[in-house]
Amino acid sequence: VVEALIEDGAIINTLEYSLSHGVGRAVLFRHKDAALAAKAAQLIHDRVQRSRRGWWARRIPYDFTLRLNGTRSLFCSKLVHLAFKDASDGTVILPPHMTRLDMKNPDFFRRIGVKAVETFVPGDLELDPSFDLVAEWQDYRATPRLRAQDMVMTKIFEWMELRGAHFQEDWPVRMVAWFGRLSSHLSDDIKNLIAGVVPKVPGNMSRRCIATIAMLHKTCEGLVPALQAREQASIASTGRPVHPRDALAHLETIREKAGGKIGYLVEV
């Protein structure tokens, strides 16, 4: 698998490794032009392989801007965009219809470094008629957790957009962010050695971005278990999981009881 990850940048991993990190669903799309698909795959594989061959090679870091221009940094679907652009000599530009990111409350995107107004997200490929879905893999053991996380993220973005909520740092988060910046300068070998204790932080990840991701993680940590507990109670009493409508309503009740502050998310 040739992919672009926040912690590693553009990298080549085994399929087993990629699927072993909490993935609940993976799909394989293939362009209807099989020769073009094969050429795109080979070109991007060779580009990434060259970037990681030897200590002197220039690695391709993760692109936090989510802009599609430039080739020095890549994010997950920009890697696919570049592969098909190069393979077709610029005649195939993905996606045909991009996702817009213009929000009324852009605070979160600014904090993590996003500068694009519209971009290519993985879901856009599902709407492209030039690609066929040829394989799908799912791990249903992960489905309940991912379902809860998706609903929490839906509500967090809704609160940011409709209620003006934003993340508010405190001293522990600032310390985590500065420590993360310091650890970003360590070698890859040392980062891999201590990855079980200290999350891997890329060298181009800003202090503010590290702080925001930490605050998002901590805020979700307080909400996801609440949904999981409600799910288990529903299954025990009715034999069915909670309907998404009821789960979202439960999150709204939690927000109301919290008085405008949930974790690190604070309403203006």
Beta strands, then each sheet from edge to edge (+ up, - down):
strand 1: 2-5
strand 2: 9-12
strand 3: 25-31
strand 4: 99-100
strand 5: 118-119
strand 6: 131-138
strand 7: 166-167
strand 8: 261-262
strand 9: 265-266
sheet 1: 1+ 2-
sheet 2: 3+ 6-
sheet 3: 4+ 5-
sheet 4: 7+ 9- 8+
end
